[in-house]
Amino acid sequence: MTPASLQRKEDAAMPASQHQNPKSDIAIAQAAKMRPIIDIAREKLGIGPENLEPYGHYKAKVSMDYIKSLRNRPNGKLILVSAITPTPAGEGKTTTTVGLTDALNQIGKKAMLCLREPSLGPCFGVKGGAAGGGYAQVVPMEDINLHFTGDFHAIGTANNLLCALIDNHIYWGNSLGIDPRRITWRRAIDMNERALRSIVSSLGGVANGFPREDGFDITVASEVMAIFCLASSVDDLKKRLANIIVGYTRDRKPVRAGELKAHGPMTALLKDALMPNLVQTLEGTPAFIHGGPFANIAHGCNSVLATTTALKLCDYVVTEAGFGADLGGEKFFDIKCRKTGLAPDCMVLVATIRALKMHGGVKKEDLKTENLKALEAGMANLQRHVENVQKFGIVPIVSLNRFSADTPAEIELVKKTCAKLGVEALMADHWAEGGKGAANVAHAVVKAVESGKSKLKYLYPDEMPLLEKIRTIAKEIYRAKDISADKSVRDQLVQFETMGYGKLPVCIAKTQYSFTTSADTKGAPNDHMVNVREVRLSAGAEFIVAICGEIMTMPGLPRVPAADSIDVNAEGKIVGLF
């Protein structure tokens, strides 16, 4: 009974020419019998076909007019899923989100889930997709992981339309006085491509414009993606796009996208994409998959529209925050909840005994051997996340994805340690058994929700200076001794405050693999320094990005990318995807 994260990596090593592993994620997904999405929408959510825009038989977008009609309905309960600090051993956060929602339906609750859309970058890189795994998946899995309904293409195109309008404005006289040396807006592509991090554009003579330094971010790091996921309506989307600061004049005056008249055509490109995407799990549970900012370089949550719409349609809505609770979880609370008034009624922290042993110093090849000493040491990482969640006033529950090598003594150690923290820890088998395997977690979630003990509180007030907000996250969540920042970074933050952006929340961009800025430091380190090497203003998304350590907003491919194993066989089926 191997969680999807491990199975995916094992499959990735298999040559594409070989037959699919019959128990691989993609083989399970391709063998599933899906129901028409129109039937799922009508029977499970009460949405008539006139309110859907189908993309084939198994995908559909929900119309904005229908979403507006739900405004006066009461909200259901919101459950947030996050995880411990990720390791190569795998945790299975998305798989848990899917399995838990299926389980809630099995125990008689009306539930659906909200996930982010996968980026093509990690699909062809190393991380894999974001459709769950085993018998806790959303389908059609290949479509979801490859292009889906075209939302990311629309977001990338809107981003690059703004780039084109900036350069075109300068070419035709530059009436706004944009300083080409101070253009801050970067191009975007939904692929890992290190060669595009820093480029020089407009070479080739006068007819091609003014040569200048430029660069690409991966689409999920674009401010357009952040705006897309935080917008509450088409009008709100357009307003936020207009507020994007694309650069500065020679006298440091900001120039906004609205001054270039870019917000209208950008909204036209994004209008259809803004409608949430409806799909289903293997068990026919409805799922919104919409938007997809990374949590290590962006705010890591699916769209506000998907979450708020789901809360009007169901009694229980399960959503996830990317990577560990120190990244996606903190941003969910301090950015998404702060901006929308949302508040989770419970949080599920996902872990595996394998991953906890890795945090305790065990090498990957030795994880199948019982090691209580290493497990006890690694539990410090889970304890840190539990304490962090409790700082936000939210009740956490620990869900442990079961592996066949987990021993009774190891399971007992985790449960006893969690009990000392006042937190319930439960084993879950949803990868192998679907919703049935997460029924105990579902019952615990319902109990926690009905207790009403979760009362969200933010980590810092709006009025706190920007540098102090970054310092507060570093100290309170990462347990750093302090932060460091060059004078240029500190001056930039003061400038943002002078411009009127001092009350915005901060979005930390750092490695997801550690509480520190070093990806190799496992466990729960204390008293380290967090270096802030760059800050960026996302005026449309309404947050400040603090880039810490060596994190890149354009990832690169590994030495052996997952793309090496992906192919299409003679029958026209995709193989080797996971």
N, C-alpha and C positions, 0 to 999 in steps of 0.2 A: 504494500500500500504506500506508494511513493508520491508525495505531493508534486504538483505540476512543475514547480520550479526546478526540481532535480530531474524529473523525467524529461523536461524540455532540454536540459543541457546534455543528457545522455543521448537523446534523439539527434541533437545538433551535430554530434560527432559521427553519425551514420551517413555514409555516402548517399546522395540523392538518388542514385541509380537503384538502390535497394528498395524493397517493398517497405511500406509503412509499418512501424511497430504497431501491432494490433491494439496495444493499450496506450499509445501515445495520445497526446491531447488532440492532435489534428485528426487521427483515425477515429477517435471517439466522437468528435464533432461531425465528421463527414458521415458517420453511420447513423446519426440522430435523425429522427423523423420530426421535422419542424411543422408547426401549424401555421396557416396563413396569418400574417400579422394583423389583418383586418379582424379576424376572429378573436385573437388575443386582446386587441384593443376594445372590442365591443363587450366580450364576456367578462374580462378581468377588470376593466377600467371604466366601462360605460361610455366609451368614445365611439361615436358612429362613424361610418366610412366617409361621410361628407366632411369630417374634420381631420382627415388624414391625407397626406400626399405620399402614396406608396412609391418605394424604390424597388420594384420587383415584388415578389410575393412575401418576403420575410423581413423587410425593412420599411419603415415609414417615418415621415416627419409629421408632428402634430402642429396644426395651424395656429398662428398667433391669435386669430379671432376667437378660437375655442379657448385658448389659454386665458385671454382677457375675461371670458365668461365665467371663469372659476373664481374670480377675485373675492367674492363674498363667502366662499366655502370655508369651514374651519380647517385648521392644519392638523395633520397626523403627527405622530411621534418620530423624531429624527435620531437615528443611531449612526455614529461615526465609527469607521474601522480604520485603524492605523497599525503600526507594528514597532517591534524593536529595531535597533540599528541593523540594516540589512547586511548579510554576509553571502559569500558564494554558496553556502549550504542551503540557502533558500528559506523563506518564511511562509509565502503563500497568502499574501494579504488580499489580493483580488479574488482568489479562489474561496477564501473565507467569506468575503462580502457576498459572493454568489450563493455559496452553500447556506449561509445564515439566512438569507432572504427566502430561499426555497424552504428551509426549515420552519421559518415563521409562518409561511403559508400552510405547511403540513400540520402545524399545531393549531390551526384555525384562525390565524390572523390574516387580514388583508394587507399584503406587503408587496413592495416593489423596490428595485435598487437603482442607484444612479452611479455611473462610472465615467471616468475620463475616456476619450478616444485614444487609441494607441498612435504613437508616432512611427513613421517609417524608419527613422534613424535607429532606434534600438531593435526594431524588428529585423533589420539587416545587419545589425551590429553585434551586441552580445546579450542584452537584457532579455530580449524576447518581446512578445506582445502583451496585451493587457485584457485578455478575454477570460481569465480564470484558467482552470485546468481540470483534467480528469473528468469526473461526473458532476463538477460544479463549474460549468462554463456558460457563457453567453454565446449565442449563435445567430447568424452564420459566422463562424469564427474566422474563416479566411477573408471574407468581405470586411469584417470589422477591423482586422489587422492590416488590410491592404486597400487603401483608398476609401472604403466605406461609402458614405454619401457625398464625398467630395468637400467636406467642411474645411479640412486642413489646406486643401488646394485654394479654396476661396480666401482663407485667412492669409496664406502666403502671397497670393496675388494682390490682395488689398494692401498688404505691407509694401510690396514692390511697386504698386501703382503710385504710392506716396513717394517712393524713391525717384521714380521717373518724373513726377511732377516737380520735385525739388530741383533736379538737374535741368529740367526743361525751363523752369523759371529763371535760373541763373543764365542759361544759354541765351534766352530772349530778353536780356537787359537787366534782370535782377532788381526790379523796382522795390522789393522789400529789403534790399541791402543784405542778403544772407552772406555771411562770411564763409567761403568754402572750407576754411580751416576749422570752423566751429560747427560743422554739420554733425549732429549727434544721431540722426536716424540711420539705421543700418538695414541692409537687405536681409532676406530670409529665404531659407530652403528647408524642406522637411527631410533632411538626410544628414548623416554624420559625414562631414567633409572638412577636415582640418586645413586643407589647402585654401579654403575660402575665408578663414578667420581674419586675415589682413590682406587686402588687395589694393591695387591702384587702378582706378577706373578712368574712363574717358580718354584713353590713349588713341593716337592715330591722327592727330591734326585738328585744325580749327573746327571742321565740320562735326566732330564728335564731342565737342564741349571742352570743359576745363578739366585737365587731369587733377585728380585729388585722391587722397587716401580714403579707403572705404573698407567694408568688411561685411560678412554675413553672420547672422545668428541662426540657430536651428529654429524652425517655425514656432515650436512650443515655447521658446524664450522671447518671442516677439511681443511687444506691448499690445499689438492688435489681438493676439491670443488672450492676453490678460483682460483687455477691454471686453472682448467677446464673451468671456466667462463671467464677468461681473455686471454686464449690462442687463437691465430689467425689462427693456422694451426696445423697439426699433428707434424710437426717439431718444432714449437714453444712450443707445449705441452711437447714434449720430453726434450727440452732444459730446460724448467722451472722445470720439475720433477727432472732432474739431479741436479739442483741448490738447492733443498731442504736441509736444514741443519738438520740432525737427532740428533746431539749431539756433544759432545766435548771430546777431549782426556784429559789426566791428566794435560797437560800443556796448556789447554784451546784452542787448535787448533780445528777449526770446521771440522766436518766430514759430507760430502754431500752424497746424495743418489746416485749420479753418481759414487762415489768411491766404492759403494757396488754393482755397475752394476744393480741397481734397476730400472733405468729410462726406459730401453728397455722393460722388461716384464710389467711394469706398463702401458706404452703406449699401449702395446698389449691388455691389459684389457680395456683400455679407447677408443681405436680407433673407434669402432662402435658407442659408446655412444656420441662421439664428434659431430656426425652429428645432426643438429637441428631436433626437432620433430615437425611435421606439423599436426595440428588438425583444428577444425572449431568451430565457435560460433553457437548458436541456429539459427542464421539468415544466416549461410553459409559463414561468413567472415573467411578468412584464419588466422590462429594463430600459431606462433612458441611458444612452451613451452619447455624451455631448461635451465638446471642448476637451482640451488636454494639455494644460501647462505642466511642465515638469516641476516637482517639488524641490529639487536641488538647485535649480536656477530660476524658478518662477514660483507662483503661489500654490500650485499643486492640487487644485480642486476642479471638479467638473463645473459646468455652467450653473450660475444662479437660477436661470430660467428652468433648467431641468429639475433642480432640487425643489424649488418653490412650487412648480407644477405638480411634481410627484406628491408633495405634502398635501395638496388639495384632492388628490385622487385615491390615496390609500391611508390606512390607519398607522402603518409602520413603513418608514422609508429608510433604507440602509445605503449609506454612501461611504466613500473612502477618501482618505487624504494620503498623498503620495509619500513613499519611503517611510522613514521612521517618524514617530510622533514628535520628535524634536524639530523636524522640518515641516512636513505636510500638516501634522496636527497643530503645531503652533500657528502656522499660517491660516489654517482653517478658522481657528478661534480669533486671532488678532486681525485678520484681514477680511475673510469672507463673512464671518459672523458680525464683526464690527460694522461692516458696510451694509448688511442686509437685515439685521435683527434676528437672524437664525440662532438657535441654541440647541445643541445636541442634548437628548435626554439620557444618553448613555454612550460610553465609548468602549469598543472592543479592541484590545491590544493583541496582535497576532505574534506568535513566536513558535519556534520549534526547539526541541531539546538539542538537535544537531547544531543549530545556530548558536544557542547559548553555550554549548561546549566550545565552539569556535571562538566565542568571545572570552572564554576561559583559557585560551591558548592552544587548543587542539588543532592539529593540521587536518585538512579536508580528508585525506586518505585514512585517517585514524578515527573518524567520527562514528563508525559503526561499533566501536568498542566502548563498553561501559566505562565511564570516568566520572565518578561522583565529585571528586575534588575539583576538576575543571568545570563541571556543571555548576557547582556552588560558586566558583569564582565568576563565571559568566552570568550568573543570576544578577550580578550588580548592574548589568546593562538593563535588564528588565525592570529591576527595582527603580532605577533612575527614571525610566519612562513612566512608570506608575506614579511616582512622586510628582513628575511634571504635569501629568494629566490632572492630578488632584489639586495642583496649584490653580488650575482653571476652574475649579469647583465642579468638575464632572466625575461621575462614578465610573471607574474602569472595571472591565471584566477581561480576564486573560483567556484567550483561546489558543490551545496548543495543537498544531497540525501533527497528526500521528505519523511516525515512520515505523517500519517493521522492526528496526533495530533498537527502538526505545525500550528500555528495561523497566520492570515494575519499580525498582529502587530509584531510578532516575525520575520517573513520573511522580513518585511519592515525595521526593526531595523538592521538586518544583511546586507541588501543591502545598506543602508545609511552609515553604518560604513565602509564597503568596499569601497564605492564611495569616502569617505574622504581619503582613502589610495591610491586612483587612480586605484583601481582594480574593475573589473566587477564581480559581484556575480550572479549566475543563479541557479534556482531550476531545478532539474532533476528527471525524473520519469522512468528511464530506468529499474529499478528493476521490475516495473509493466508493462511497455510498450515496453521494448526492445529499439532498436535504436531510434525509434520515440520519446521516452521520453527524449532523450539527444540531440535532433536536435538543440536546442538553444545553448547548450554548443559547439556543433560541429561548428556552424556558428561563434561563438566568437573565437574559436581556429583558424579557417581559417583566420579570420580578423587579429588576433595577429601574425600569422605566416607570412602573406603577408605584414605586416607592416615592417618586418625585424628589429625590435627594439631590439631583444634579441642578446646580444653580450657576450658570456661566458667569465668570468674571474675567476681564481682560488682564494681560500681564502688565500693561502700562497705560497711563491716561493719554488722551490725544495731546494734551498741553505739554507733555514732557519734550525737551529738546531732542532733535533727531539723533545726535550722537549718543545721548543717554538712553534712547530707545534701543539702539544697537547694543550698547553696553549691558542693558538690563537683560536682553535675550541671551547674550553671551554668558553672563554670570548666573542667571536664574535657570536657564534651560540647558546650556552646555557645561555649566559649572566652571567656567573659565576664571582665571585670576583677574583678567582685564582684557581690554581690546587695545590694539595699536593702530594708528593711522597717520599717514604723512600729513604735513601742513596743507598740501593741496586738497586732500580729501576733506579735512576739517573745514577748510575755507569753502569748499563746494557745498557742504551741508549748511553752513551759515548763509551762503547765497540762496539756497533753496528756501530757507526760513524767511529771508528778506523778501523773496518773491511771493510769499504767502502760502508756502507749502509745508510749514512747520508742523501742522497738526496731522499730517498723513502718517499712516502706519509704515513700518519698514518690512521689507521682504529680503531675507538673508539668502544669498547664493553661496553655497559651500558644498563640500563633499558630503554625500549621503552616508558614507561608510564609517563615520566616526563622529563623536561629539566634538572632536577637535577639527582643525583644518588639514590634518594629515590623514589620508585614507587608510594608512596602515595601523593606526592606533585604535585597537579594539577595546572592548569592555566599557568601563565608566570612569575615564580619567578626570582628574581635578587639577585646578590651578595652572592650566595652560593659557597661552595668549592666543587671541583671535585677531589676526591681521586683516584690516579692511583696506584693500588695495585700490578700490574704485567704488564710486557711488553714481547711480544713474537715476534721473527723475522720470517717472512714468506718470505724467500729469493727467493723462486720460484715464488710466487705470486707477489713479489716485493712491499710489504708494511709491516709496523710495526703495530702489534696489541697492543693497550693499553687497558687493562682490568680495568674498573673503578667501584668502589662501590662493591656491592654484586652480580653482574651479573655472571651467571654460563655458561660455554661452554658445559655443559651437563645438560639440564633441567630435572625436575622431573615431575611426573604425579600429578594432583590435587587429592583432597580427593575423588571426584566423577568424574572419567575420562570419556571422551566421549565414550571410549571403552565399557562402561557399556550398551550403547544403540544401539550398532552396532551388526547386526545379518544378517542372510540369511534366507528368508522365504521359505515356502514349494514350491513356484514356482521358487526358485533359484535366486530371486532378493535380492540385498543388501538393508537393511532397517536401518533407524536410523543413517545414515552417517552424515546427516545435516538436 
